[in-house]
Amino acid sequence: VRHSAKVGANTRIKFVTDGVLLRELEADLLLSRYSAVVLDEAHERSLNMDLLITLLSRSVRLRRARWKQKHKQTQPKRGPLKVIIMSATLKVDELLRGPSSPLSG
């Protein structure tokens, strides 16, 4: 049901749409509440999917840098963010090196 959520302190897996995840990234680029993000159907290129991949690649770098810095002093609550990109038909070369690649440059 649209806009309904059943998330609590014991929630381990949360399913959201690309739009909801974009809003969460807007509020918290580090996605501090999560240890992993899974993007499914990544071959269905859309503006939202490209934005997610671009922002998540930035989030991963920032979280890793923060984790390394904090790890020297104390054990941080969450480790580096893990991003899993899934697709049955994804063209990896296109994703990584194509002219419209969200991961280029």
N, C-alpha and C positions, 0 to 999 in steps of 0.2 A: 504494500500500500504506500502510495507516494507520501513522502515526508514523515513516515512513521519510523521509529527507531526503537529497538529493544537491545540496548547496550548497557552493560553494567560493569561493576568492578571485576567480575570473573570472566568477562568476554575475552576470548582468545582470537577469534577470527571475525572480522567485520567486512561485510560486502557492501560496496558503495558504487554508485555510477561515476563516470568520468567527471561529470559536473560537480558532484559532491566532493570528490577528491580534490578538484581544482580549488573549491572554496576552502577546504581544509589547508591546502598549501598556501593560499592567500593569507589565512590567519596564522599559520605556523610553518614557515618554509622548511624547517628542520623535521617536521612531522614527529615531534618529540614523544608523542604517545605510542608510536609504532616502532617495531623492530624490523618489519619487512612490508613491502608493497608488491603485489602481483598485478601486472597489467595483462589482461587476456584479450585475445583477438587484436593484437597489435598491428596485424596486416591491414586492418580496416582503417587506413589512414584518414584522419580527420583533424580539424584544427585542435580539438580537445586532446586527442591522442598525442599530436606533435607537441603541444604545450606541456602535457604531463611528462613526456619523455625528457623534454628540455629542462623543465623545472626539477624533476627528480634527479637528473644527472648533476645539477647544481646542489641539490639537497645532499646527495651522497658525498660529494666532495667536502661540503661544509661540515657535515656531521662527522666525517672521518677525521678532518683536521681538529675539530673540537674534541673528539674522543681521544685522539693522540695527545692533545695538550692536557686534558684532564686525567688521562690514564697515568701520566707521570706522577701525579700527586695523590689522587684517590681513584677508587673504582666508580666510574659514572654509572648511573641507573641503566641507561641504554647504550649499547654498542653502536658501531657504524650501521647506517641504514642499508638494508639489502633490498635490491630491486630485481624482480624476476619479470622478464618480458616473455610472454607466451604467444604462440601463433602456430597454426598448422601449416601455414603457407607463407610465412614471413620471408622476405628476401633480405637477408642480413646485410649484404653489400649495399643495397639501396638504403637501408636504415643508417648504416655507418658512414657511407661515402657519397650518397646521392646529392644532387644540387639542392634539394629541398630537405635535406636531412636535419632533424632536430639536434643531432649530435655533432654536426660539422662546426668547425671554427669555434 
